[in-house]
Amino acid sequence: MKKEDLRGLSVEDLRTEIGAERDRLLKLKFAHAVSPIENPMRIRESRKRIARLNTELTAKSRQA
């Protein structure tokens, strides 16, 4: 998602996206621990996406 797409989301949508992305990251980490996954950069991308979502959630909560 781009920054403009994130700004269009509501606070509740951001929270659900963060939860879903954290679950995805956890599954990726477990899969990588058992046997190396094909593209380990997906773990880094997932962490960055969570950080972007948290940043936008913080910005929205400060506005309100």
C-alpha positions in Angstrom: 0.0 0.0 0.0 1.1 3.5 -0.7 1.1 6.3 1.8 -2.0 7.8 0.2 -3.9 4.5 0.6 -3.0 4.4 4.2 -4.2 7.9 4.9 -7.6 6.9 3.5 -8.1 4.1 6.0 -10.0 4.7 9.2 -8.6 4.0 12.7 -10.4 0.7 13.0 -9.3 -0.4 9.5 -5.7 0.4 10.5 -6.0 -1.7 13.6 -7.4 -4.7 11.7 -4.6 -4.4 9.1 -2.0 -4.3 11.8 -3.4 -7.4 13.4 -3.5 -9.2 10.1 0.0 -8.2 9.2 1.4 -9.3 12.6 -0.2 -12.7 12.1 1.4 -12.9 8.7 4.8 -12.0 10.1 4.5 -14.6 12.8 3.7 -17.3 10.3 6.6 -16.2 8.1 9.0 -16.3 11.1 7.8 -19.8 12.0 8.1 -21.0 8.5 11.6 -19.6 8.2 12.7 -21.2 11.5 11.5 -24.7 10.3 13.0 -24.5 6.9 14.4 -21.4 5.0 11.6 -19.7 3.0 12.2 -18.9 -0.6 12.2 -15.1 -0.2 13.4 -14.1 3.3 13.0 -10.4 2.3 9.3 -10.9 2.9 9.9 -10.8 6.6 11.6 -7.4 6.4 8.8 -6.1 4.1 6.2 -7.3 6.6 8.0 -5.5 9.5 8.2 -2.3 7.5 4.5 -2.5 6.6 3.6 -2.9 10.3 5.7 0.1 11.1 4.0 2.2 8.4 0.6 1.2 9.7 1.5 2.1 13.3 2.9 5.4 12.2 -0.3 6.3 10.4 -2.4 5.1 13.4 -0.4 7.3 15.7 -0.8 10.3 13.4 -4.6 9.8 13.2 -4.9 9.4 17.0 -3.0 12.6 17.6 -5.3 14.5 15.2 -8.4 13.4 17.1 
